[in-house]
Amino acid sequence: TLYPIADAHVGMLAWGEETGEDSDTRKACDRLRSWVGQCVASAPASGTGVILVAGDLLHADDQTSQTPKSRHVLDVDTRHFRTLEMAISALAACIDLAARKHARVIVRILLPGNHDPHSSMAVLFALAERYRDDPRIEVDKRPGEFWVYEHGQVMLASHHGDKAPPERLAMGLVSQHREAFGRSKFCHLFTGHLHSFSGKGIAGVRWEQLRAVTARDAYAASHSWVSQAELQAITY
């Protein structure tokens, strides 16, 4: 069972009068725990559960409150120190919930999202140390921006989606992992980044752009970007 968490943006501040819904660090963490808990409760007790963070777990990468590359100014809630601590705690709670249902849990945090390319590594290493001695929980620390996983005849893959259009990502996936692709009857590629749902078939790859978990911020509201927040569990 795959739990793909796209664009949680923990640490984002939104004023409901402006965006339609209040949001802050605590609300985002509560949503993450609650939604993952509901998905885990609804999913079958499959042998393996995969917690996949498909980029932008955090809204900001540091205390400058800007995106690292474009320097887009962000609406942030409180100190980055607190945001990082609360995000790690919330994600650990989600992993613990999955471990109650599944005999084995794999955790993959994609590196990097365009909002948190460095902070996401702090989350990754903190969780790896937390579960170092737990034989049932594997925190995947392999570097790289693609995640690929084989399950029987199914090949699962993910990328944040900010570096290339889905067609190029799909072709790169097939080229770089041709042996795994050749062994698989089905190939599903998940991206996030744009916060809205989209999907299509690309040369044998089923691509799905995931809806964001986060509420809208002022920037999204001012640009009329409207998408329903969502979290899903997918069992193969």
C-alpha positions in Angstrom: 0.0 0.0 0.0 1.4 3.3 -1.1 0.7 6.5 0.8 2.0 9.3 -1.5 2.2 12.7 0.4 2.6 15.5 -2.0 3.2 19.2 -1.1 2.3 19.2 2.6 4.0 22.6 3.0 4.3 22.4 6.8 5.1 25.9 8.1 2.9 27.8 5.6 0.7 30.5 7.0 -2.7 31.3 5.5 -5.5 33.7 6.6 -8.9 32.2 5.9 -10.4 35.6 5.1 -8.0 35.8 2.2 -7.5 32.2 1.1 -10.7 30.4 2.2 -9.1 28.4 5.0 -6.8 29.2 7.9 -3.5 27.2 8.0 -0.4 27.2 10.1 2.3 24.8 11.3 0.1 23.1 13.9 -2.9 22.8 11.6 -0.7 21.3 8.8 0.8 18.7 11.2 -2.6 17.8 12.6 -3.9 17.3 9.1 -1.0 15.1 8.2 -1.5 12.8 11.2 -5.2 12.7 10.8 -5.3 12.1 7.1 -2.6 9.4 7.1 -4.4 7.8 10.0 -7.7 7.7 8.1 -6.0 6.3 5.0 -4.2 3.6 7.1 -7.4 2.7 8.8 -9.2 2.3 5.5 -6.4 0.4 3.7 -6.1 -3.4 3.8 -3.5 -5.0 6.0 -1.0 -5.5 3.1 2.4 -6.8 3.9 4.3 -3.6 3.0 3.3 0.0 3.5 5.3 2.8 1.7 5.3 6.4 3.1 6.3 8.4 0.0 7.0 12.1 0.6 6.9 13.4 -3.0 8.5 16.8 -2.3 7.8 20.0 -0.5 7.0 18.6 2.9 8.1 22.0 4.3 7.0 25.3 3.0 10.4 27.1 3.5 13.9 25.8 3.5 15.4 28.2 6.1 14.7 31.4 8.1 14.9 33.7 5.0 11.3 32.7 4.1 12.0 32.5 0.4 12.3 29.7 -2.1 16.0 28.8 -2.6 16.1 29.1 -6.4 13.6 31.8 -7.4 13.6 33.8 -4.2 9.8 33.8 -4.2 8.7 35.4 -0.9 6.7 33.0 1.3 4.1 33.4 4.0 5.5 31.4 6.9 4.4 30.6 10.4 6.8 31.1 13.3 10.5 30.0 13.4 12.0 27.5 11.1 13.5 25.6 14.1 10.0 24.9 15.4 8.6 24.1 12.0 11.3 21.5 11.3 10.9 19.9 14.8 7.1 19.7 14.4 7.3 18.3 10.8 9.7 15.5 11.9 7.4 14.6 14.8 4.3 14.6 12.6 5.9 12.4 10.0 7.2 10.0 12.6 3.6 9.7 13.9 2.5 8.8 10.4 5.2 6.1 10.1 4.1 4.7 13.5 0.5 4.5 12.3 1.5 2.6 9.2 3.6 0.2 11.3 0.5 -0.8 13.2 -1.1 -2.0 10.0 1.8 -3.3 7.8 4.4 -5.8 8.7 7.0 -3.7 6.8 7.2 0.0 6.3 9.4 1.8 3.8 9.9 5.6 4.1 11.1 7.6 1.1 11.6 11.4 1.2 12.2 12.7 -2.3 15.2 15.0 -2.6 14.8 17.8 -3.3 11.5 19.7 -3.5 11.8 23.2 -4.8 10.7 24.6 -1.4 12.8 22.5 0.9 15.8 20.9 -0.9 18.1 21.2 2.2 15.6 20.9 5.1 14.1 17.8 3.7 17.5 16.1 4.2 17.4 17.0 7.8 14.0 15.3 8.1 15.4 12.3 6.2 18.4 11.8 8.5 16.4 12.5 11.7 13.9 9.7 10.8 16.7 7.4 9.7 18.3 7.7 13.1 15.0 7.3 14.9 14.3 4.0 13.2 17.8 2.8 12.9 17.3 -0.3 15.1 13.7 -1.1 14.0 13.9 -4.1 11.6 10.4 -3.5 10.3 10.9 0.1 9.2 13.3 1.1 6.4 14.2 4.7 5.8 15.5 4.9 2.2 18.5 7.2 2.2 19.7 6.7 -1.4 20.5 10.0 -3.1 18.8 11.1 -6.2 15.6 12.7 -7.2 13.9 9.6 -8.7 12.3 6.9 -6.5 11.8 3.5 -8.1 10.3 0.4 -6.5 9.4 -3.0 -7.9 6.5 -4.9 -6.5 5.8 -8.1 -8.4 4.7 -7.0 -11.9 4.3 -3.4 -10.8 7.0 -0.7 -11.1 6.3 2.4 -9.0 8.2 5.6 -9.5 8.1 9.2 -8.3 9.8 12.6 -8.8 8.7 15.9 -7.4 7.9 17.1 -10.9 9.6 20.5 -10.8 12.5 19.8 -13.1 10.9 18.5 -16.3 7.5 17.8 -18.0 6.0 14.4 -17.4 6.9 13.2 -20.9 10.6 13.7 -20.2 10.4 12.2 -16.8 8.7 9.1 -18.2 11.3 8.7 -20.9 14.1 9.3 -18.4 12.5 6.7 -16.1 12.4 4.1 -18.9 15.9 4.8 -20.1 17.6 4.9 -16.7 15.7 1.9 -15.3 15.2 -0.2 -18.4 15.7 -3.6 -16.8 13.1 -2.9 -14.1 10.8 -1.5 -16.7 11.2 -4.6 -18.9 10.3 -6.9 -16.0 7.2 -4.9 -15.2 3.7 -5.2 -16.7 2.5 -2.0 -15.1 4.4 1.2 -14.4 3.0 4.1 -12.4 4.8 7.5 -12.1 3.7 10.0 -9.5 4.6 13.7 -9.3 3.5 16.6 -7.2 4.6 20.3 -7.4 1.6 21.9 -9.2 -0.9 20.9 -6.4 -3.7 19.9 -8.9 -4.7 16.5 -10.3 -3.7 15.5 -13.8 -2.7 12.3 -15.5 -2.3 10.3 -18.7 -0.6 7.4 -20.3 2.9 8.0 -21.7 4.6 5.2 -23.7 3.6 2.4 -21.2 3.9 4.6 -18.1 0.8 5.7 -16.2 1.5 9.2 -14.9 -0.4 10.9 -12.1 0.1 14.4 -10.8 -1.0 14.3 -7.2 -3.1 16.9 -5.5 -1.4 18.7 -2.6 -2.1 18.0 1.0 -1.8 21.6 2.0 -4.4 24.3 2.1 -4.0 27.3 -0.3 -1.7 30.2 0.5 -2.2 33.8 -0.5 -0.1 33.4 -3.7 -2.3 30.5 -4.9 -5.5 32.4 -4.0 -4.4 35.6 -5.8 -3.7 33.6 -8.9 -7.0 31.7 -8.9 -5.4 28.4 -8.4 -8.1 26.2 -7.1 -7.6 22.5 -6.2 -9.1 20.2 -3.6 -6.6 19.0 -1.0 -6.2 15.3 -1.0 -4.4 12.3 0.4 -4.9 8.8 -0.8 -3.8 5.2 -0.2 -3.2 3.0 -3.2 -3.0 -0.8 -2.7 -1.2 -3.0 -5.4 
